[in-house]
Amino acid sequence: MLSSFGFFPLGRTRRSVIPGFRLSLGLTLTYLALIVLLPICALLLKSADVGFARYIAIITSPRTLASFQVTFATAAAATLFNAVYGLALAWVLVRYDFPGKRLLDALVDVPFALPTAVAGLALTTLFAKNGWFGAPLAQWGIQVAYAPAGIACAMAFTSIPFVVRTVQPVLEDLEPELEEAAATLGATDARIFRSVIFPALFPAFLAGASLAFARSLGEFGAVVFIAGNQPFRTEIVALLAYIRLEEYDYAAAAAIAVTLLAVAFVMLLVVNIIQAWHQRHTVGED
């Protein structure tokens, strides 16, 4: 007996074009172990040699605390900018047709294709005191290059695609009937966005923002050129870990890296919990 589509017998699983479950799972786990878990385990083992007392001393040193403060503050500023601008850009790309739309859509992925060091050099040239953007800003007393603002700018540039590319497909799949029904009930555009559109976008929006924040925390190539790398002012955590490696202080570098890794992991875990709660809450309301 054929199925309703007339192609596959009922009660028989459709044949997959990829290898079987065991082989696929084995290859996936092997790749995960070699590419992800093995380096992380080596980092954890190296940091374990430090000892708890020295680990606390390394992490709580004034220079380390200052670098963490600079990194988190600038990453938060970059993520806030990307959250607003990325959502607006995804909205424009999905809801409007205009000349050059495909070019703008392609430009969103440029930070992924462009080497981060090249991005850092380009941003430094633009925002230097004699640069195209830096010269007018300098007249207003605003310094971007070799300042925390430059770090946030570089982080925002390299992480903006995460917000756009996570929100864009969800926005494309939204059913217009929901918005039309809300409009017929007298809801304003702001109310429709707040009560209908944004709740559907929230999981993807939160995921994109969290990925952008995690990328900003670990950004190095784009930041190192525009930051100026001044201890206690524009020195980020990734650069401090690199400096410790150049000083052959592998234990300190591992301790700093593990702390940053733990913060990023906890943040992503919390985001996943919030997404799961939001999904259960949404299903419960439906």
DRENPA-3360 file (N, C-alpha, C; in nm, 2 decimals, always signed):
BEGIN
1 = MLSSFGFF = +0.09/-0.12/+0.00/+0.00/+0.00/+0.00/+0.09/+0.12/+0.00 ~ +0.05/+0.22/-0.09/+0.14/+0.34/-0.10/+0.09/+0.44/-0.01 ~ +0.17/+0.53/+0.03/+0.14/+0.64/+0.11/+0.05/+0.74/+0.03 ~ +0.00/+0.84/+0.10/-0.09/+0.94/+0.03/-0.02/+1.02/-0.08 ~ +0.12/+1.02/-0.08/+0.19/+1.08/-0.18/+0.22/+0.99/-0.30 ~ +0.20/+0.86/-0.27/+0.22/+0.76/-0.38/+0.36/+0.72/-0.41 ~ +0.45/+0.75/-0.31/+0.59/+0.72/-0.34/+0.65/+0.61/-0.25 ~ +0.62/+0.61/-0.12/+0.68/+0.52/-0.02/+0.57/+0.44/+0.04;
9 = PLGRTRRS = +0.60/+0.31/+0.06/+0.50/+0.22/+0.13/+0.48/+0.27/+0.27 ~ +0.36/+0.26/+0.32/+0.33/+0.29/+0.46/+0.40/+0.20/+0.55 ~ +0.44/+0.25/+0.67/+0.51/+0.17/+0.77/+0.66/+0.15/+0.74 ~ +0.71/+0.21/+0.64/+0.85/+0.20/+0.61/+0.92/+0.34/+0.61 ~ +1.03/+0.34/+0.68/+1.10/+0.47/+0.70/+1.17/+0.51/+0.57 ~ +1.15/+0.64/+0.54/+1.22/+0.69/+0.42/+1.37/+0.68/+0.43 ~ +1.43/+0.63/+0.32/+1.57/+0.61/+0.32/+1.65/+0.74/+0.32 ~ +1.75/+0.75/+0.41/+1.82/+0.88/+0.42/+1.94/+0.87/+0.32;
17 = VIPGFRLS = +1.98/+0.98/+0.27/+2.08/+0.99/+0.17/+2.22/+1.00/+0.24 ~ +2.22/+1.03/+0.37/+2.34/+1.03/+0.45/+2.36/+0.90/+0.52 ~ +2.49/+0.87/+0.57/+2.51/+0.75/+0.64/+2.42/+0.72/+0.76 ~ +2.42/+0.60/+0.81/+2.33/+0.56/+0.91/+2.35/+0.63/+1.04 ~ +2.26/+0.61/+1.14/+2.27/+0.69/+1.26/+2.40/+0.66/+1.34 ~ +2.44/+0.54/+1.35/+2.57/+0.51/+1.43/+2.69/+0.57/+1.36 ~ +2.70/+0.56/+1.23/+2.82/+0.61/+1.16/+2.81/+0.77/+1.17 ~ +2.70/+0.83/+1.15/+2.69/+0.97/+1.16/+2.72/+1.02/+1.29;
25 = LGLTLTYL = +2.66/+0.95/+1.40/+2.69/+0.99/+1.53/+2.84/+0.98/+1.57 ~ +2.90/+0.87/+1.52/+3.04/+0.85/+1.55/+3.13/+0.95/+1.49 ~ +3.10/+0.99/+1.36/+3.18/+1.09/+1.30/+3.16/+1.22/+1.36 ~ +3.04/+1.25/+1.40/+3.01/+1.38/+1.47/+3.08/+1.39/+1.60 ~ +3.08/+1.29/+1.68/+3.14/+1.29/+1.81/+3.29/+1.29/+1.80 ~ +3.35/+1.22/+1.70/+3.49/+1.23/+1.67/+3.54/+1.37/+1.64 ~ +3.46/+1.43/+1.55/+3.50/+1.57/+1.51/+3.49/+1.66/+1.63 ~ +3.38/+1.64/+1.71/+3.36/+1.73/+1.83/+3.48/+1.71/+1.92;
33 = ALIVLLPI = +3.52/+1.59/+1.94/+3.63/+1.56/+2.04/+3.76/+1.62/+1.99 ~ +3.79/+1.61/+1.87/+3.92/+1.65/+1.82/+3.93/+1.80/+1.80 ~ +3.82/+1.86/+1.76/+3.82/+2.01/+1.72/+3.78/+2.09/+1.84 ~ +3.69/+2.05/+1.93/+3.64/+2.13/+2.04/+3.69/+2.08/+2.17 ~ +3.65/+1.96/+2.20/+3.68/+1.91/+2.34/+3.82/+1.89/+2.37 ~ +3.91/+1.84/+2.28/+4.05/+1.82/+2.31/+4.12/+1.95/+2.34 ~ +4.10/+2.06/+2.27/+4.17/+2.19/+2.31/+4.12/+2.24/+2.44 ~ +3.99/+2.23/+2.46/+3.93/+2.27/+2.59/+3.98/+2.19/+2.71;
41 = CALLLKSA = +3.99/+2.06/+2.69/+4.05/+1.98/+2.80/+4.20/+2.01/+2.83 ~ +4.27/+2.04/+2.72/+4.41/+2.08/+2.74/+4.42/+2.21/+2.81 ~ +4.33/+2.30/+2.78/+4.33/+2.43/+2.85/+4.29/+2.41/+3.00 ~ +4.19/+2.33/+3.03/+4.15/+2.30/+3.16/+4.26/+2.24/+3.24 ~ +4.33/+2.14/+3.18/+4.44/+2.07/+3.25/+4.55/+2.16/+3.28 ~ +4.58/+2.25/+3.19/+4.69/+2.35/+3.21/+4.66/+2.45/+3.32 ~ +4.53/+2.49/+3.32/+4.49/+2.58/+3.43/+4.48/+2.51/+3.56 ~ +4.46/+2.38/+3.56/+4.45/+2.31/+3.69/+4.59/+2.30/+3.76;
49 = DVGFARYI = +4.69/+2.31/+3.68/+4.83/+2.31/+3.74/+4.86/+2.43/+3.82 ~ +4.78/+2.54/+3.80/+4.81/+2.66/+3.87/+4.79/+2.65/+4.02 ~ +4.68/+2.58/+4.06/+4.65/+2.58/+4.20/+4.54/+2.69/+4.23 ~ +4.46/+2.66/+4.32/+4.35/+2.76/+4.35/+4.40/+2.89/+4.40 ~ +4.50/+2.89/+4.49/+4.54/+3.02/+4.54/+4.61/+3.11/+4.44 ~ +4.69/+3.05/+4.35/+4.75/+3.13/+4.25/+4.65/+3.17/+4.14 ~ +4.55/+3.08/+4.11/+4.45/+3.12/+4.02/+4.37/+3.24/+4.06 ~ +4.33/+3.25/+4.19/+4.26/+3.36/+4.24/+4.35/+3.49/+4.24;
57 = AIITSPRT = +4.48/+3.47/+4.27/+4.58/+3.58/+4.26/+4.59/+3.64/+4.12 ~ +4.59/+3.55/+4.02/+4.60/+3.59/+3.88/+4.48/+3.66/+3.84 ~ +4.36/+3.61/+3.87/+4.23/+3.66/+3.82/+4.20/+3.80/+3.89 ~ +4.24/+3.81/+4.02/+4.21/+3.93/+4.09/+4.32/+4.03/+4.09 ~ +4.42/+4.01/+4.01/+4.52/+4.12/+4.00/+4.46/+4.24/+3.94 ~ +4.51/+4.36/+3.97/+4.45/+4.48/+3.92/+4.45/+4.49/+3.77 ~ +4.56/+4.45/+3.70/+4.56/+4.45/+3.56/+4.46/+4.36/+3.49 ~ +4.45/+4.24/+3.55/+4.35/+4.14/+3.50/+4.21/+4.19/+3.52;
65 = LASFQVTF = +4.18/+4.24/+3.63/+4.04/+4.30/+3.66/+4.01/+4.41/+3.57 ~ +4.11/+4.50/+3.54/+4.09/+4.61/+3.45/+4.06/+4.56/+3.31 ~ +4.13/+4.46/+3.27/+4.11/+4.41/+3.13/+3.97/+4.34/+3.12 ~ +3.93/+4.27/+3.22/+3.79/+4.22/+3.22/+3.69/+4.33/+3.22 ~ +3.71/+4.43/+3.29/+3.62/+4.54/+3.30/+3.61/+4.61/+3.16 ~ +3.72/+4.63/+3.09/+3.72/+4.69/+2.96/+3.65/+4.60/+2.86 ~ +3.68/+4.47/+2.87/+3.63/+4.38/+2.77/+3.48/+4.37/+2.79 ~ +3.43/+4.35/+2.91/+3.28/+4.33/+2.93/+3.20/+4.46/+2.90;
73 = ATAAAATL = +3.26/+4.57/+2.93/+3.19/+4.70/+2.91/+3.18/+4.73/+2.76 ~ +3.29/+4.71/+2.69/+3.28/+4.73/+2.54/+3.20/+4.63/+2.47 ~ +3.21/+4.50/+2.51/+3.13/+4.40/+2.45/+2.98/+4.42/+2.47 ~ +2.94/+4.47/+2.59/+2.80/+4.50/+2.62/+2.76/+4.62/+2.53 ~ +2.84/+4.72/+2.52/+2.80/+4.83/+2.43/+2.79/+4.79/+2.29 ~ +2.88/+4.70/+2.24/+2.87/+4.66/+2.10/+2.75/+4.57/+2.08 ~ +2.71/+4.49/+2.18/+2.60/+4.40/+2.17/+2.47/+4.48/+2.17 ~ +2.46/+4.58/+2.26/+2.35/+4.67/+2.26/+2.32/+4.74/+2.13;
81 = FNAVYGLA = +2.43/+4.79/+2.07/+2.42/+4.85/+1.93/+2.37/+4.75/+1.83 ~ +2.43/+4.63/+1.83/+2.40/+4.53/+1.73/+2.26/+4.48/+1.75 ~ +2.21/+4.47/+1.88/+2.07/+4.43/+1.90/+1.97/+4.52/+1.83 ~ +1.99/+4.65/+1.85/+1.90/+4.75/+1.79/+1.92/+4.76/+1.64 ~ +2.05/+4.78/+1.60/+2.07/+4.80/+1.45/+2.05/+4.67/+1.38 ~ +2.09/+4.55/+1.43/+2.07/+4.43/+1.36/+1.93/+4.39/+1.34 ~ +1.84/+4.42/+1.44/+1.70/+4.40/+1.43/+1.64/+4.49/+1.32 ~ +1.68/+4.62/+1.32/+1.63/+4.71/+1.22/+1.68/+4.67/+1.08;
89 = LAWVLVRY = +1.80/+4.63/+1.07/+1.86/+4.59/+0.94/+1.78/+4.46/+0.89 ~ +1.76/+4.36/+0.97/+1.69/+4.24/+0.93/+1.55/+4.28/+0.89 ~ +1.48/+4.37/+0.96/+1.35/+4.42/+0.93/+1.35/+4.48/+0.79 ~ +1.44/+4.57/+0.76/+1.45/+4.63/+0.63/+1.47/+4.53/+0.52 ~ +1.56/+4.43/+0.54/+1.59/+4.34/+0.44/+1.47/+4.24/+0.41 ~ +1.39/+4.22/+0.51/+1.27/+4.13/+0.49/+1.15/+4.20/+0.44 ~ +1.12/+4.32/+0.50/+0.99/+4.38/+0.47/+0.99/+4.48/+0.36 ~ +1.10/+4.52/+0.30/+1.10/+4.62/+0.20/+1.18/+4.57/+0.08;
97 = DFPGKRLL = +1.14/+4.62/-0.04/+1.21/+4.60/-0.16/+1.27/+4.73/-0.21 ~ +1.39/+4.74/-0.24/+1.45/+4.86/-0.29/+1.58/+4.83/-0.37 ~ +1.62/+4.93/-0.45/+1.74/+4.90/-0.53/+1.86/+4.88/-0.44 ~ +1.94/+4.78/-0.48/+2.06/+4.75/-0.40/+2.03/+4.66/-0.28 ~ +1.91/+4.60/-0.27/+1.88/+4.52/-0.16/+1.97/+4.39/-0.15 ~ +1.99/+4.33/-0.26/+2.08/+4.21/-0.26/+2.22/+4.25/-0.23 ~ +2.27/+4.36/-0.27/+2.40/+4.40/-0.23/+2.41/+4.43/-0.08 ~ +2.31/+4.49/-0.03/+2.32/+4.52/+0.12/+2.31/+4.39/+0.20;
105 = DALVDVPF = +2.23/+4.29/+0.14/+2.22/+4.16/+0.21/+2.35/+4.09/+0.21 ~ +2.42/+4.10/+0.10/+2.55/+4.04/+0.09/+2.66/+4.10/+0.17 ~ +2.65/+4.24/+0.19/+2.74/+4.31/+0.28/+2.73/+4.27/+0.42 ~ +2.62/+4.22/+0.46/+2.60/+4.17/+0.60/+2.71/+4.07/+0.64 ~ +2.74/+3.98/+0.54/+2.83/+3.87/+0.57/+2.98/+3.91/+0.55 ~ +3.01/+4.03/+0.52/+3.15/+4.07/+0.50/+3.23/+4.05/+0.62 ~ +3.18/+4.09/+0.74/+3.27/+4.06/+0.86/+3.31/+3.91/+0.88 ~ +3.23/+3.82/+0.83/+3.26/+3.68/+0.83/+3.37/+3.65/+0.74;
113 = ALPTAVAG = +3.37/+3.71/+0.62/+3.47/+3.68/+0.51/+3.60/+3.76/+0.53 ~ +3.59/+3.87/+0.59/+3.70/+3.96/+0.60/+3.79/+3.92/+0.72 ~ +3.92/+3.90/+0.70/+4.01/+3.87/+0.81/+4.00/+3.98/+0.92 ~ +3.99/+3.94/+1.04/+3.97/+4.04/+1.15/+4.08/+4.14/+1.16 ~ +4.20/+4.10/+1.13/+4.32/+4.20/+1.13/+4.30/+4.30/+1.03 ~ +4.25/+4.27/+0.91/+4.22/+4.36/+0.80/+4.11/+4.46/+0.85 ~ +4.01/+4.41/+0.91/+3.90/+4.49/+0.96/+3.96/+4.59/+1.07 ~ +4.05/+4.54/+1.15/+4.10/+4.63/+1.25/+4.19/+4.74/+1.19;
121 = LALTTLFA = +4.26/+4.71/+1.09/+4.34/+4.81/+1.02/+4.26/+4.91/+0.95 ~ +4.15/+4.87/+0.89/+4.06/+4.96/+0.82/+3.99/+5.05/+0.91 ~ +3.94/+5.00/+1.02/+3.87/+5.08/+1.12/+3.97/+5.18/+1.19 ~ +4.09/+5.14/+1.21/+4.19/+5.23/+1.27/+4.22/+5.34/+1.17 ~ +4.23/+5.31/+1.04/+4.25/+5.42/+0.94/+4.13/+5.51/+0.93 ~ +4.01/+5.46/+0.94/+3.89/+5.55/+0.93/+3.88/+5.64/+1.05 ~ +3.90/+5.58/+1.17/+3.87/+5.65/+1.29/+4.00/+5.72/+1.36 ~ +4.11/+5.72/+1.29/+4.22/+5.79/+1.34/+4.20/+5.94/+1.34;
129 = KNGWFGAP = +4.28/+6.02/+1.40/+4.25/+6.16/+1.41/+4.25/+6.23/+1.28 ~ +4.33/+6.17/+1.18/+4.33/+6.22/+1.05/+4.25/+6.14/+0.95 ~ +4.17/+6.05/+1.00/+4.09/+5.96/+0.91/+3.96/+6.03/+0.87 ~ +3.89/+5.96/+0.78/+3.76/+6.02/+0.72/+3.66/+6.04/+0.83 ~ +3.65/+5.95/+0.92/+3.55/+5.96/+1.03/+3.61/+6.03/+1.16 ~ +3.74/+5.99/+1.18/+3.81/+6.04/+1.30/+3.83/+6.19/+1.30 ~ +3.86/+6.25/+1.19/+3.89/+6.39/+1.18/+3.77/+6.48/+1.22 ~ +3.65/+6.45/+1.17/+3.53/+6.53/+1.21/+3.50/+6.51/+1.36;
137 = LAQWGIQV = +3.51/+6.38/+1.40/+3.48/+6.35/+1.54/+3.58/+6.42/+1.64 ~ +3.71/+6.43/+1.59/+3.81/+6.50/+1.68/+3.77/+6.64/+1.70 ~ +3.71/+6.71/+1.60/+3.67/+6.85/+1.62/+3.57/+6.86/+1.73 ~ +3.49/+6.76/+1.75/+3.39/+6.76/+1.86/+3.45/+6.70/+1.99 ~ +3.58/+6.67/+1.99/+3.64/+6.62/+2.11/+3.61/+6.47/+2.14 ~ +3.57/+6.40/+2.03/+3.54/+6.26/+2.04/+3.65/+6.17/+1.99 ~ +3.71/+6.09/+2.07/+3.82/+6.00/+2.02/+3.77/+5.86/+2.01 ~ +3.79/+5.80/+1.90/+3.74/+5.66/+1.88/+3.86/+5.56/+1.88;
145 = AYAPAGIA = +3.96/+5.59/+1.79/+4.07/+5.51/+1.78/+4.16/+5.52/+1.91 ~ +4.21/+5.41/+1.95/+4.30/+5.41/+2.07/+4.22/+5.45/+2.20 ~ +4.09/+5.41/+2.20/+4.00/+5.44/+2.31/+3.90/+5.33/+2.32 ~ +3.83/+5.32/+2.44/+3.73/+5.21/+2.45/+3.62/+5.22/+2.34 ~ +3.59/+5.34/+2.29/+3.49/+5.35/+2.18/+3.54/+5.27/+2.06 ~ +3.66/+5.28/+2.03/+3.72/+5.20/+1.92/+3.70/+5.05/+1.93 ~ +3.73/+5.01/+2.06/+3.71/+4.86/+2.09/+3.57/+4.82/+2.06 ~ +3.47/+4.90/+2.11/+3.33/+4.87/+2.09/+3.30/+4.87/+1.95;
153 = CAMAFTSI = +3.35/+4.96/+1.87/+3.32/+4.97/+1.73/+3.38/+4.85/+1.66 ~ +3.50/+4.80/+1.69/+3.55/+4.68/+1.62/+3.47/+4.56/+1.66 ~ +3.43/+4.55/+1.79/+3.35/+4.43/+1.83/+3.21/+4.43/+1.76 ~ +3.15/+4.55/+1.74/+3.02/+4.56/+1.68/+3.03/+4.52/+1.53 ~ +3.14/+4.56/+1.47/+3.16/+4.53/+1.32/+3.17/+4.38/+1.30 ~ +3.25/+4.31/+1.39/+3.27/+4.17/+1.36/+3.16/+4.08/+1.41 ~ +3.06/+4.13/+1.49/+2.96/+4.05/+1.55/+2.82/+4.08/+1.50 ~ +2.80/+4.18/+1.41/+2.67/+4.22/+1.37/+2.60/+4.11/+1.29;
161 = PFVVRTVQ = +2.67/+4.03/+1.21/+2.60/+3.93/+1.13/+2.52/+3.83/+1.22 ~ +2.57/+3.80/+1.34/+2.50/+3.71/+1.42/+2.36/+3.75/+1.45 ~ +2.33/+3.87/+1.48/+2.20/+3.92/+1.51/+2.11/+3.92/+1.38 ~ +2.17/+3.97/+1.27/+2.09/+3.98/+1.15/+2.05/+3.84/+1.10 ~ +2.15/+3.75/+1.09/+2.12/+3.62/+1.03/+2.04/+3.53/+1.12 ~ +2.03/+3.55/+1.25/+1.94/+3.47/+1.33/+1.80/+3.53/+1.33 ~ +1.78/+3.66/+1.32/+1.65/+3.72/+1.32/+1.58/+3.71/+1.18 ~ +1.66/+3.73/+1.08/+1.61/+3.74/+0.94/+1.52/+3.62/+0.90;
169 = PVLEDLEP = +1.57/+3.49/+0.91/+1.48/+3.38/+0.87/+1.35/+3.37/+0.95 ~ +1.36/+3.40/+1.08/+1.24/+3.39/+1.16/+1.14/+3.50/+1.12 ~ +1.19/+3.62/+1.09/+1.10/+3.73/+1.04/+1.04/+3.69/+0.91 ~ +1.11/+3.62/+0.82/+1.06/+3.59/+0.69/+0.95/+3.48/+0.70 ~ +0.95/+3.40/+0.81/+0.86/+3.29/+0.82/+0.73/+3.34/+0.90 ~ +0.73/+3.46/+0.95/+0.61/+3.50/+1.03/+0.49/+3.51/+0.94 ~ +0.38/+3.47/+0.98/+0.26/+3.47/+0.91/+0.19/+3.61/+0.91 ~ +0.17/+3.67/+0.80/+0.12/+3.81/+0.79/-0.03/+3.81/+0.85;
177 = ELEEAAAT = -0.10/+3.70/+0.85/-0.23/+3.70/+0.90/-0.24/+3.74/+1.04 ~ -0.14/+3.71/+1.12/-0.14/+3.75/+1.26/-0.14/+3.90/+1.28 ~ -0.06/+3.96/+1.20/-0.05/+4.11/+1.20/-0.18/+4.17/+1.15 ~ -0.23/+4.11/+1.04/-0.36/+4.17/+0.99/-0.47/+4.15/+1.09 ~ -0.48/+4.04/+1.16/-0.58/+4.02/+1.26/-0.57/+4.12/+1.37 ~ -0.45/+4.15/+1.41/-0.43/+4.25/+1.52/-0.46/+4.39/+1.47 ~ -0.43/+4.42/+1.34/-0.47/+4.55/+1.29/-0.62/+4.57/+1.28 ~ -0.69/+4.46/+1.24/-0.84/+4.47/+1.23/-0.90/+4.49/+1.37;
185 = LGATDARI = -0.83/+4.45/+1.48/-0.88/+4.46/+1.61/-0.85/+4.60/+1.67 ~ -0.78/+4.68/+1.59/-0.76/+4.82/+1.63/-0.62/+4.84/+1.69 ~ -0.53/+4.75/+1.69/-0.40/+4.76/+1.75/-0.31/+4.85/+1.66 ~ -0.24/+4.94/+1.73/-0.14/+5.03/+1.66/-0.02/+4.95/+1.61 ~ +0.06/+5.01/+1.52/+0.18/+4.95/+1.47/+0.27/+4.91/+1.59 ~ +0.29/+5.00/+1.68/+0.37/+4.97/+1.80/+0.32/+4.86/+1.88 ~ +0.19/+4.85/+1.90/+0.13/+4.74/+1.98/+0.15/+4.61/+1.90 ~ +0.13/+4.61/+1.77/+0.15/+4.49/+1.69/+0.29/+4.44/+1.70;
193 = FRSVIFPA = +0.39/+4.53/+1.69/+0.53/+4.48/+1.70/+0.55/+4.43/+1.84 ~ +0.51/+4.50/+1.95/+0.53/+4.46/+2.08/+0.46/+4.33/+2.12 ~ +0.34/+4.31/+2.08/+0.26/+4.20/+2.13/+0.26/+4.08/+2.03 ~ +0.28/+4.10/+1.90/+0.27/+4.00/+1.80/+0.40/+3.96/+1.74 ~ +0.48/+4.06/+1.70/+0.60/+4.03/+1.62/+0.72/+3.99/+1.71 ~ +0.74/+4.08/+1.81/+0.86/+4.06/+1.89/+0.86/+3.93/+1.97 ~ +0.74/+3.89/+2.03/+0.75/+3.76/+2.10/+0.79/+3.65/+2.02 ~ +0.75/+3.65/+1.89/+0.79/+3.54/+1.80/+0.94/+3.55/+1.76;
201 = LFPAFLAG = +0.99/+3.67/+1.76/+1.13/+3.69/+1.73/+1.22/+3.68/+1.85 ~ +1.17/+3.68/+1.97/+1.25/+3.69/+2.09/+1.35/+3.58/+2.10 ~ +1.32/+3.45/+2.08/+1.42/+3.34/+2.10/+1.54/+3.36/+2.00 ~ +1.51/+3.39/+1.87/+1.61/+3.41/+1.77/+1.69/+3.54/+1.81 ~ +1.62/+3.65/+1.85/+1.68/+3.77/+1.88/+1.78/+3.75/+2.00 ~ +1.73/+3.68/+2.10/+1.82/+3.66/+2.22/+1.94/+3.57/+2.18 ~ +1.92/+3.47/+2.09/+2.03/+3.39/+2.05/+2.13/+3.47/+1.97 ~ +2.09/+3.55/+1.88/+2.18/+3.63/+1.80/+2.25/+3.73/+1.89;
209 = ASLAFARS = +2.19/+3.79/+1.99/+2.25/+3.89/+2.07/+2.36/+3.82/+2.16 ~ +2.32/+3.70/+2.21/+2.42/+3.63/+2.30/+2.54/+3.58/+2.22 ~ +2.52/+3.54/+2.10/+2.63/+3.50/+2.01/+2.72/+3.62/+1.98 ~ +2.66/+3.73/+1.95/+2.73/+3.85/+1.93/+2.82/+3.89/+2.05 ~ +2.76/+3.88/+2.17/+2.83/+3.91/+2.29/+2.95/+3.82/+2.31 ~ +2.92/+3.69/+2.29/+3.03/+3.59/+2.31/+3.14/+3.61/+2.21 ~ +3.10/+3.64/+2.08/+3.21/+3.67/+1.98/+3.29/+3.80/+2.02 ~ +3.22/+3.90/+2.08/+3.29/+4.02/+2.12/+3.39/+3.99/+2.23;
217 = LGEFGAVV = +3.35/+3.91/+2.32/+3.44/+3.87/+2.43/+3.57/+3.82/+2.39 ~ +3.56/+3.73/+2.28/+3.68/+3.67/+2.24/+3.75/+3.73/+2.12 ~ +3.70/+3.85/+2.08/+3.76/+3.91/+1.96/+3.90/+3.96/+1.99 ~ +3.99/+3.94/+1.89/+4.13/+3.98/+1.91/+4.18/+4.06/+1.79 ~ +4.17/+4.00/+1.67/+4.24/+4.06/+1.56/+4.19/+4.20/+1.52 ~ +4.06/+4.22/+1.53/+4.00/+4.35/+1.49/+4.03/+4.46/+1.60 ~ +4.04/+4.41/+1.73/+4.05/+4.50/+1.84/+4.20/+4.55/+1.86 ~ +4.29/+4.46/+1.84/+4.43/+4.48/+1.88/+4.49/+4.60/+1.81;
225 = FIAGNQPF = +4.44/+4.63/+1.69/+4.49/+4.75/+1.61/+4.43/+4.88/+1.65 ~ +4.30/+4.88/+1.68/+4.24/+5.00/+1.71/+4.23/+5.04/+1.86 ~ +4.27/+4.94/+1.94/+4.25/+4.96/+2.09/+4.37/+5.05/+2.14 ~ +4.49/+5.04/+2.09/+4.60/+5.11/+2.15/+4.67/+5.03/+2.26 ~ +4.59/+4.93/+2.31/+4.65/+4.83/+2.41/+4.72/+4.89/+2.53 ~ +4.65/+4.99/+2.59/+4.71/+5.05/+2.71/+4.66/+4.98/+2.83 ~ +4.75/+4.93/+2.91/+4.70/+4.86/+3.04/+4.61/+4.95/+3.12 ~ +4.51/+4.90/+3.18/+4.42/+4.97/+3.27/+4.32/+5.06/+3.19;
233 = RTEIVALL = +4.34/+5.07/+3.06/+4.25/+5.16/+2.98/+4.19/+5.09/+2.86 ~ +4.27/+5.04/+2.77/+4.22/+4.98/+2.65/+4.28/+4.84/+2.62 ~ +4.32/+4.77/+2.73/+4.37/+4.64/+2.72/+4.26/+4.54/+2.74 ~ +4.23/+4.45/+2.64/+4.13/+4.35/+2.65/+4.18/+4.22/+2.71 ~ +4.10/+4.13/+2.75/+4.14/+4.00/+2.81/+4.22/+3.92/+2.71 ~ +4.17/+3.91/+2.59/+4.24/+3.82/+2.49/+4.38/+3.87/+2.47 ~ +4.40/+4.00/+2.47/+4.54/+4.05/+2.45/+4.62/+4.03/+2.57 ~ +4.57/+4.04/+2.69/+4.64/+4.01/+2.81/+4.68/+3.86/+2.81;
241 = AYIRLEEY = +4.60/+3.77/+2.77/+4.63/+3.63/+2.77/+4.75/+3.61/+2.66 ~ +4.74/+3.68/+2.55/+4.85/+3.67/+2.45/+4.98/+3.72/+2.51 ~ +4.97/+3.83/+2.58/+5.09/+3.89/+2.64/+5.16/+3.79/+2.74 ~ +5.07/+3.72/+2.82/+5.12/+3.62/+2.91/+5.19/+3.50/+2.84 ~ +5.13/+3.47/+2.72/+5.20/+3.36/+2.64/+5.33/+3.41/+2.59 ~ +5.34/+3.53/+2.55/+5.47/+3.58/+2.51/+5.58/+3.59/+2.62 ~ +5.53/+3.60/+2.74/+5.61/+3.61/+2.86/+5.64/+3.46/+2.91 ~ +5.59/+3.36/+2.84/+5.61/+3.22/+2.87/+5.54/+3.19/+3.01;
249 = DYAAAAAI = +5.44/+3.27/+3.05/+5.37/+3.24/+3.17/+5.24/+3.17/+3.12 ~ +5.26/+3.04/+3.09/+5.14/+2.97/+3.03/+5.03/+2.95/+3.14 ~ +5.07/+2.93/+3.26/+4.97/+2.91/+3.36/+4.88/+3.03/+3.38 ~ +4.93/+3.15/+3.37/+4.85/+3.27/+3.38/+4.76/+3.29/+3.26 ~ +4.82/+3.26/+3.14/+4.74/+3.27/+3.02/+4.62/+3.17/+3.02 ~ +4.65/+3.05/+3.07/+4.55/+2.95/+3.08/+4.44/+2.99/+3.18 ~ +4.48/+3.04/+3.29/+4.38/+3.08/+3.39/+4.29/+3.19/+3.34 ~ +4.35/+3.29/+3.27/+4.27/+3.40/+3.21/+4.17/+3.34/+3.11;
257 = AVTLLAVA = +4.22/+3.26/+3.02/+4.14/+3.20/+2.91/+4.03/+3.12/+2.97 ~ +4.06/+3.04/+3.07/+3.95/+2.95/+3.13/+3.84/+3.04/+3.19 ~ +3.88/+3.14/+3.26/+3.78/+3.23/+3.32/+3.69/+3.29/+3.21 ~ +3.75/+3.34/+3.10/+3.67/+3.39/+2.99/+3.58/+3.29/+2.93 ~ +3.63/+3.17/+2.91/+3.55/+3.06/+2.86/+3.44/+3.02/+2.95 ~ +3.46/+3.02/+3.08/+3.35/+2.99/+3.18/+3.24/+3.09/+3.17 ~ +3.28/+3.22/+3.16/+3.18/+3.33/+3.16/+3.10/+3.31/+3.03 ~ +3.16/+3.29/+2.92/+3.08/+3.27/+2.79/+2.99/+3.15/+2.80;
265 = FVMLLVVN = +3.04/+3.04/+2.86/+2.96/+2.92/+2.87/+2.84/+2.94/+2.96 ~ +2.86/+3.00/+3.07/+2.75/+3.03/+3.16/+2.65/+3.12/+3.09 ~ +2.69/+3.22/+3.02/+2.60/+3.31/+2.95/+2.52/+3.23/+2.85 ~ +2.58/+3.15/+2.77/+2.51/+3.07/+2.67/+2.41/+2.97/+2.73 ~ +2.45/+2.91/+2.85/+2.36/+2.82/+2.92/+2.24/+2.89/+2.97 ~ +2.26/+3.01/+3.03/+2.14/+3.09/+3.07/+2.05/+3.13/+2.96 ~ +2.11/+3.16/+2.85/+2.03/+3.20/+2.73/+1.95/+3.08/+2.68 ~ +2.01/+2.96/+2.68/+1.93/+2.84/+2.64/+1.82/+2.81/+2.74;
273 = IIQAWHQR = +1.84/+2.83/+2.87/+1.74/+2.81/+2.97/+1.62/+2.91/+2.94 ~ +1.66/+3.04/+2.92/+1.55/+3.14/+2.89/+1.47/+3.11/+2.77 ~ +1.54/+3.06/+2.66/+1.47/+3.02/+2.54/+1.38/+2.91/+2.56 ~ +1.42/+2.81/+2.64/+1.34/+2.69/+2.67/+1.22/+2.73/+2.75 ~ +1.24/+2.82/+2.85/+1.12/+2.87/+2.93/+1.03/+2.95/+2.84 ~ +1.08/+3.03/+2.75/+0.99/+3.11/+2.67/+0.91/+3.02/+2.57 ~ +0.98/+2.92/+2.52/+0.90/+2.83/+2.43/+0.79/+2.75/+2.51 ~ +0.82/+2.71/+2.63/+0.72/+2.64/+2.71/+0.61/+2.73/+2.74;
281 = HTVGED = +0.64/+2.86/+2.78/+0.54/+2.96/+2.81/+0.45/+2.99/+2.69 ~ +0.51/+3.00/+2.57/+0.44/+3.03/+2.45/+0.35/+2.92/+2.41 ~ +0.40/+2.79/+2.42/+0.31/+2.68/+2.39/+0.20/+2.66/+2.49 ~ +0.23/+2.70/+2.62/+0.12/+2.69/+2.72/+0.01/+2.79/+2.69 ~ +0.05/+2.91/+2.64/-0.05/+3.01/+2.61/-0.14/+2.97/+2.49 ~ -0.07/+2.90/+2.39/-0.14/+2.85/+2.27/-0.24/+2.74/+2.31;
% end
